[in-house]
Amino acid sequence: MGTGDFDLTMDELRAVVSFAADCAQGLLPDFEAVAPNDTRPRDAIDAAQLFADGAPRSNLQRTAAFASHRAAKGVSEETAQLAALACGDAAAAAYLHPIAKASQVGHILRAAACAARVAELRAGGTNSKAVRGLADRATSPLPEILRRYPTTPSGSSRVAQLMSELDSAIRTRN
């Protein structure tokens, strides 16, 4: 392992994927309302859940993640795009690496940040209650896992900013 790297157990990885899938699951109707015949986001959630429930990590999670991300490019409505991205991110979370780089935090929090952004779009403005609610879903061992990584910087996109807010809200909990 390199300097600052650490161990990450399969149970911890499953907890990360379960959290991401939980955050993304509620967004499926936003995608399916726009593209009812496109199953790629649902397939990504299924692949994520399969791993979270104990199946071995396999190429299924990786290919389902890529397919769901491609589905996001095929729709024009922002909530549908975010839904497909979140579902793909849930499957991709199975490939979180135990390396101390802030870029890895996206595997943990990007699906939740997409869910927070969809909540904002539905509410017509910022929605701090959504961030708090999503952060509250991050039960043990998620905060402990997140604290092993550097904090995520606040980027220029709203999803990146929400990811930073979620990061801070989860890290500072006891």
C-alpha positions in Angstrom: 0.0 0.0 0.0 1.1 3.6 -0.6 1.4 6.3 1.9 -2.0 7.1 3.4 -3.7 4.0 1.9 -5.7 1.7 4.1 -7.7 -1.5 4.3 -11.3 -1.6 3.2 -13.2 -4.8 3.9 -15.9 -6.3 1.7 -18.5 -5.7 4.4 -17.5 -2.0 4.4 -17.6 -1.9 0.6 -21.1 -3.5 0.7 -22.2 -0.8 3.2 -21.0 1.9 0.8 -22.8 0.3 -2.1 -26.0 -0.2 0.0 -26.0 3.5 0.9 -25.5 4.7 -2.7 -28.2 2.3 -4.0 -30.6 3.5 -1.2 -30.0 7.1 -2.3 -30.4 6.4 -6.0 -33.4 4.0 -5.8 -35.9 6.8 -5.2 -34.8 8.6 -8.3 -35.8 5.7 -10.7 -39.3 7.2 -11.3 -37.7 10.4 -12.6 -35.8 8.5 -15.2 -38.6 6.0 -16.1 -41.1 8.8 -16.6 -39.0 10.1 -19.4 -37.6 6.8 -20.8 -40.0 4.0 -19.7 -38.4 1.4 -22.0 -34.8 2.0 -20.9 -33.9 -0.4 -18.1 -30.3 0.6 -17.8 -30.6 2.6 -14.5 -32.8 -0.1 -12.9 -30.3 -2.7 -14.0 -27.5 -0.7 -12.3 -29.5 -0.6 -9.1 -30.1 -4.3 -9.3 -26.4 -4.9 -9.9 -25.5 -2.7 -6.9 -28.0 -4.4 -4.7 -26.9 -7.9 -5.8 -23.4 -7.0 -4.5 -24.6 -5.2 -1.4 -26.6 -8.4 -0.5 -23.5 -10.6 -0.6 -22.9 -11.6 -4.2 -19.2 -11.4 -5.3 -18.2 -8.1 -7.0 -18.0 -8.8 -10.7 -17.9 -7.1 -14.1 -21.7 -6.8 -13.8 -21.4 -3.8 -11.5 -18.9 -2.1 -13.8 -20.8 -2.7 -17.0 -24.2 -1.7 -15.5 -22.6 1.5 -14.2 -21.3 2.5 -17.6 -24.6 1.6 -19.2 -26.6 3.7 -16.8 -24.2 6.7 -17.3 -24.8 6.3 -21.1 -28.5 6.3 -20.4 -28.1 9.7 -18.7 -26.8 11.1 -22.0 -29.9 9.9 -23.8 -32.4 12.0 -22.0 -32.7 15.8 -21.9 -34.5 16.3 -18.6 -32.1 17.1 -15.8 -33.9 15.1 -13.1 -33.8 12.0 -15.4 -30.1 12.6 -16.2 -29.3 12.8 -12.5 -31.4 9.7 -11.7 -29.5 7.7 -14.3 -26.1 9.0 -13.1 -27.0 8.2 -9.5 -28.0 4.6 -10.4 -24.8 4.2 -12.3 -22.8 5.6 -9.4 -24.5 3.1 -7.0 -23.2 0.2 -9.1 -19.8 1.9 -9.6 -19.5 2.3 -5.8 -18.5 -1.4 -5.7 -15.2 -0.2 -7.2 -14.3 2.2 -4.4 -10.6 1.9 -3.9 -8.8 2.1 -0.5 -6.5 4.9 -1.6 -6.3 8.2 0.2 -7.5 10.4 -2.6 -10.4 12.8 -2.4 -11.5 11.6 -5.9 -12.6 8.3 -4.3 -15.2 10.1 -2.2 -17.4 10.4 -5.3 -17.9 6.6 -5.1 -19.3 7.1 -1.7 -21.3 10.3 -2.1 -22.1 11.1 -5.7 -25.4 9.1 -5.8 -26.5 11.0 -2.7 -25.4 14.3 -4.2 -27.5 13.6 -7.3 -30.5 12.8 -5.1 -30.0 16.1 -3.2 -29.9 18.0 -6.5 -33.1 16.3 -7.7 -34.7 17.3 -4.4 -33.6 20.9 -5.1 -35.0 20.8 -8.6 -38.3 19.5 -7.3 -38.5 22.2 -4.6 -37.5 24.9 -7.0 -34.4 26.0 -4.9 -31.8 24.9 -2.4 -33.0 22.3 0.0 -30.8 21.9 3.1 -33.4 19.4 4.5 -32.5 17.0 1.7 -28.8 17.2 2.5 -29.5 16.5 6.2 -31.9 13.7 5.4 -29.4 12.0 3.1 -26.6 12.5 5.5 -28.8 10.9 8.2 -29.0 7.8 6.0 -25.2 7.4 6.3 -25.2 5.1 9.3 -22.2 3.2 10.7 -19.8 2.2 9.2 -20.2 4.9 6.5 -19.0 7.9 8.5 -16.0 5.9 9.7 -15.2 4.8 6.1 -15.6 8.4 4.8 -13.2 9.7 7.4 -10.4 7.6 6.0 -10.4 9.7 2.8 -9.5 13.3 2.3 -12.4 15.7 2.3 -13.9 16.4 -1.1 -13.3 19.9 -2.4 -16.4 22.0 -3.4 -16.4 22.0 -7.1 -18.1 24.4 -9.5 -21.1 22.2 -10.4 -24.1 22.1 -8.0 -23.7 18.3 -7.6 -20.0 18.7 -6.6 -21.1 21.4 -4.1 -23.8 19.1 -2.7 -21.3 16.3 -2.4 -19.0 18.6 -0.4 -21.9 19.5 1.9 -22.8 15.9 2.4 -19.2 15.1 3.1 -19.0 17.7 5.8 -22.3 16.8 7.3 -21.4 13.1 7.6 -17.8 13.5 8.8 -18.8 15.8 11.6 -21.3 13.4 13.1 -20.4 11.4 16.2 
